[in-house]
Amino acid sequence: IRERWAVELTPEARAELQQLAPAVDAAHRDDVLLAWACLARSDTALAALDATAITPAAHHARASGFAPPLVDDALQLARIRLLLGDAPALRTYRGRGPLHAFVRTVVLRTAIELQRRDRETPDEHIEDVLAATNADPELDYMRQQYAPVLREALRTAWLALAPHDRFMLGLQLHERLDVDAIAKLYQIHRATAYRRASSARAALIAGTRDAIRNQLDVGDTTVDSILRIVTTSVAWSALDAERSGQEAGPLGSVTRGR
């Protein structure tokens, strides 16, 4: 790897690769080295992976009938899963087949998941944002009184989101990415990532606000009180882009006026 990709593995990675070596198919030895060079963040290896595996996987996904915007999102998410986190998918590649086929499988599975996620509501996350986070008698009362209404309003708002807003929220909820990680993923300035994440979050709250109004004949003060059940939850902190950089109120200035 040092000679081919000009990168050094950690002692732990070298030991793991040595353990893996006897089981690697000789025809795919170079693919395994490429995978581990990518995990070691070799720029040339990452460029090679993109050219020989990720870009062809994108062509295959589009040819399989997935919409181009969904394929673009699937590629971004697949890169995360292949390279990042405590258990990156490339680390499970064993050289029993070509690397490009392994990557194509990851991309297609991700596209299928996003397509399904686009049609469904993340009910587990709705339950998270409705869960109590502190001892607050007022919120406990509001939760008991309005939880069914809020649950339905969140579901309605989620399904009404633009696909990219759903994807952005999914990166934060499902993948646990913060604004800095999203900026790096898209190779954009942090301020741009912040605006996109805030916009998606604001759209969810605005849609939830409208849905509550459609269900209940109440004023803005009551709607805001009901929304505090969401904005004081632990799960909401994963969506609160403002807390990643700037301080703001729990609803943010962009959520009013709908």
matplotlib code that plots the C-alpha trace (Angstrom):
import matplotlib.pyplot as plt

x = [0.0, 2.9, 4.4, 1.2, -0.9, 1.7, -0.2, 0.7, -1.7, -2.0, -0.5, -4.0, -5.0, -1.8, -2.5, -6.1, -5.0, -2.4, -5.1, -7.3, -4.6, -4.8, -8.5, -8.2, -8.6, -5.4, -7.3, -8.7, -5.6, -5.2, -8.8, -8.3, -5.3, -7.3, -10.1, -7.7, -5.9, -9.2, -9.9, -6.5, -7.7, -5.3, -6.5, -5.3, -7.0, -10.2, -10.1, -9.5, -12.4, -14.6, -13.5, -13.6, -16.4, -18.6, -19.2, -20.0, -22.4, -24.2, -24.6, -25.9, -28.4, -29.7, -30.0, -31.9, -34.6, -33.8, -34.4, -31.2, -31.8, -32.3, -29.1, -27.1, -28.3, -27.7, -24.1, -23.5, -24.9, -23.0, -19.7, -20.5, -21.2, -18.3, -15.7, -16.9, -18.1, -17.0, -17.7, -17.2, -18.5, -15.1, -13.7, -15.9, -14.7, -12.9, -11.7, -13.9, -15.2, -14.3, -14.5, -16.6, -19.3, -19.1, -19.5, -22.4, -24.3, -23.8, -25.0, -28.1, -29.1, -28.8, -30.9, -33.6, -33.5, -33.8, -36.7, -38.5, -37.6, -39.0, -42.4, -42.5, -42.5, -39.8, -42.2, -39.4, -38.1, -41.5, -41.8, -38.3, -39.3, -42.4, -40.6, -40.1, -36.7, -37.0, -39.3, -41.6, -45.2, -46.4, -44.9, -46.1, -49.6, -49.3, -47.8, -50.7, -53.2, -51.8, -49.4, -51.8, -52.4, -48.7, -47.8, -50.2, -49.0, -45.4, -46.3, -48.2, -45.4, -42.7, -44.5, -45.1, -41.4, -39.4, -37.3, -34.0, -35.3, -36.2, -32.7, -31.1, -33.1, -32.3, -28.6, -29.0, -31.5, -30.4, -26.7, -26.1, -24.2, -23.7, -23.5, -19.7, -19.9, -22.6, -20.4, -17.5, -19.8, -21.1, -17.8, -19.5, -18.9, -20.2, -22.5, -24.1, -24.6, -26.0, -28.5, -29.7, -30.0, -31.8, -34.2, -35.1, -35.7, -37.8, -39.8, -40.6, -41.7, -43.7, -45.5, -46.1, -47.5, -49.9, -51.0, -51.7, -53.8, -55.7, -56.6, -57.3, -59.0, -56.3, -54.1, -50.4, -49.6, -51.1, -49.5, -46.1, -46.7, -47.5, -44.4, -42.3, -42.9, -40.8, -38.2, -37.2, -36.6, -33.2, -34.0, -34.6, -31.1, -29.9, -31.9, -31.1, -28.5, -28.4, -27.0, -24.0, -22.9, -25.2, -27.4, -31.1, -34.4, -35.8, -38.0, -35.6, -36.5, -37.3, -40.2, -42.6, -45.1, -46.7]
y = [0.0, 2.4, 1.9, 1.9, 4.5, 6.4, 5.9, 4.4, 2.0, 2.1, -0.8, -2.1, -1.8, -3.6, -6.5, -6.8, -6.8, -9.5, -11.6, -11.1, -11.8, -15.7, -15.6, -13.0, -14.2, -13.5, -12.0, -9.3, -8.6, -5.2, -4.4, -5.2, -2.9, -0.2, -0.5, -0.3, 2.7, 4.4, 3.7, 5.3, 8.4, 8.2, 10.9, 9.0, 5.8, 7.7, 9.1, 5.6, 4.2, 6.9, 6.3, 2.5, 1.7, 4.5, 6.2, 2.9, 2.1, 5.3, 4.5, 1.1, 2.6, 5.0, 2.3, 0.2, 2.9, 4.9, 8.6, 10.7, 12.9, 9.7, 8.2, 11.3, 11.1, 7.4, 8.0, 10.5, 8.2, 5.2, 7.1, 7.7, 4.0, 2.8, 5.0, 6.5, 5.5, 2.8, 0.0, 1.3, -1.1, -1.2, -2.9, -5.9, -6.4, -9.7, -9.8, -12.7, -10.8, -7.5, -4.4, -2.6, -5.3, -4.9, -1.1, -1.4, -3.6, -1.0, 1.8, -0.2, -1.2, 2.4, 3.6, 1.0, 2.1, 5.8, 5.0, 3.2, 5.9, 8.5, 6.8, 6.0, 8.0, 7.5, 6.5, 5.6, 9.1, 10.6, 8.6, 9.9, 13.5, 12.9, 11.3, 13.2, 14.6, 16.4, 16.8, 19.6, 19.5, 21.8, 19.7, 16.5, 17.9, 19.0, 15.7, 13.8, 16.2, 16.6, 13.7, 12.0, 15.2, 16.0, 12.5, 12.8, 16.4, 15.3, 12.4, 14.7, 17.3, 14.6, 13.2, 16.7, 17.6, 18.0, 14.8, 16.6, 18.0, 14.5, 13.3, 16.1, 15.3, 11.6, 12.3, 13.9, 11.4, 8.1, 8.7, 11.1, 13.6, 17.1, 20.2, 20.0, 16.4, 17.3, 20.2, 17.8, 15.2, 17.7, 19.6, 22.9, 25.7, 25.1, 28.1, 26.6, 23.2, 25.1, 26.9, 23.7, 21.8, 24.8, 25.0, 21.4, 21.6, 24.8, 23.1, 20.2, 22.5, 24.8, 21.8, 20.5, 23.9, 24.0, 20.4, 21.2, 24.3, 22.1, 19.7, 22.1, 25.4, 27.0, 30.1, 30.5, 30.5, 27.1, 25.8, 27.0, 25.3, 22.0, 22.3, 22.6, 18.9, 18.4, 21.1, 20.1, 16.4, 14.7, 13.6, 17.2, 18.2, 16.0, 18.2, 21.6, 22.9, 26.2, 24.5, 23.3, 26.9, 29.7, 30.1, 30.5, 29.9, 26.3, 27.1, 29.4, 32.6, 31.0, 28.9, 31.8, 33.5, 30.5]
z = [0.0, 0.8, -2.6, -4.7, -2.8, -0.8, 2.4, 5.8, 7.6, 11.4, 13.2, 13.9, 10.3, 9.1, 11.6, 10.3, 6.7, 7.4, 9.0, 6.0, 3.4, 3.3, 2.4, -0.4, -4.0, -5.8, -8.7, -6.3, -4.2, -5.7, -5.0, -1.3, -1.2, -2.9, -0.3, 2.6, 1.0, 0.8, 4.4, 5.1, 3.2, 0.3, -2.1, -5.2, -3.9, -3.3, -6.8, -8.2, -6.2, -7.6, -11.2, -11.2, -8.8, -7.6, -11.0, -12.8, -9.9, -10.5, -14.2, -13.2, -10.7, -13.3, -15.9, -13.3, -13.3, -10.2, -10.6, -11.1, -8.0, -5.9, -7.4, -6.5, -2.9, -2.8, -3.9, -1.2, 1.5, 0.0, 0.3, 4.0, 4.6, 2.6, 4.2, 7.5, 10.9, 13.3, 10.8, 7.3, 4.6, 2.8, 5.9, 5.3, 1.7, 1.6, -2.0, -3.0, -6.0, -7.8, -5.7, -8.3, -7.8, -4.0, -4.3, -6.8, -4.3, -1.6, -3.9, -5.1, -1.6, -0.5, -3.4, -2.6, 1.0, 0.1, -2.3, 0.5, 3.0, 0.6, 0.7, 4.4, 7.6, 10.2, 12.9, 15.3, 15.1, 15.6, 18.8, 19.8, 19.4, 21.4, 24.3, 27.5, 28.0, 31.4, 34.3, 33.1, 34.3, 31.6, 28.8, 30.4, 30.4, 26.7, 25.8, 27.3, 25.8, 22.3, 21.5, 19.0, 17.2, 17.1, 16.0, 13.0, 12.2, 12.1, 9.8, 7.5, 7.5, 6.8, 3.8, 2.4, 2.5, -0.7, -1.3, -0.7, 2.6, 3.6, 2.6, 4.6, 7.7, 7.1, 7.1, 10.5, 12.0, 10.5, 9.9, 12.9, 10.7, 12.0, 9.8, 9.5, 8.3, 5.8, 4.5, 4.0, 2.3, -0.2, -0.5, 0.3, 2.7, 6.3, 6.0, 2.9, 4.7, 7.7, 5.5, 3.8, 7.1, 8.7, 5.7, 5.9, 9.7, 9.2, 6.5, 8.9, 11.7, 9.4, 7.9, 11.4, 12.5, 9.5, 10.2, 13.8, 12.8, 10.3, 13.1, 16.0, 16.3, 18.3, 18.2, 17.6, 21.3, 21.8, 18.6, 19.8, 23.1, 21.4, 19.2, 22.4, 22.9, 19.8, 20.1, 23.6, 22.8, 22.5, 18.9, 17.9, 18.8, 15.9, 13.6, 15.2, 12.9, 14.7, 17.8, 15.7, 15.2, 16.1, 19.2, 18.5, 20.0, 19.9, 16.9, 15.1, 13.4, 10.1, 11.3, 12.1, 9.8, 8.2]

ax = plt.figure().add_subplot(projection="3d")
ax.plot(x, y, z, "-o")
ax.set_aspect("equal")
plt.show()
